[in-house]
Amino acid sequence: MIALQTKPELSNGVLSFAQSPDEKANIEQSAYYRDCAAARLAGAAPIYDGSPGYRAQLDRDDDGIACEPYRGK
C-alpha cells in the first residue's frame, strides 16, 4: 500500500491530490488493465489521471479520464 501525504486540490470540479511525477507514475503503475473492457470487468472504470491503472493509451480523448462511457450522438 502506498501512503501519500499530499494536499487535496479542486480542479474542474474534481478533487485530486498534488503528486510528484514519481508518485503519480508509481500510483498509475500499481494496477494494469490490458484494455478498457478489462478495467470495466474489474469495476475500475472510469480511471482518472493519477489513479491506479490510468495510462494515456486508455484515454482516447486525452481529458484525464480513461475508459469513460461513450456519450456519442
Secondary structure as UniProt FT lines:
FT   STRAND          8..11
FT   TURN            12..13
FT   STRAND          14..17
FT   HELIX           21..28
FT   TURN            29..30
FT   HELIX           36..41
FT   TURN            42..43
FT   STRAND          47..48
FT   TURN            49..50
FT   TURN            52..53
FT   HELIX           56..58
FT   TURN            60..61
FT   STRAND          65..66
//
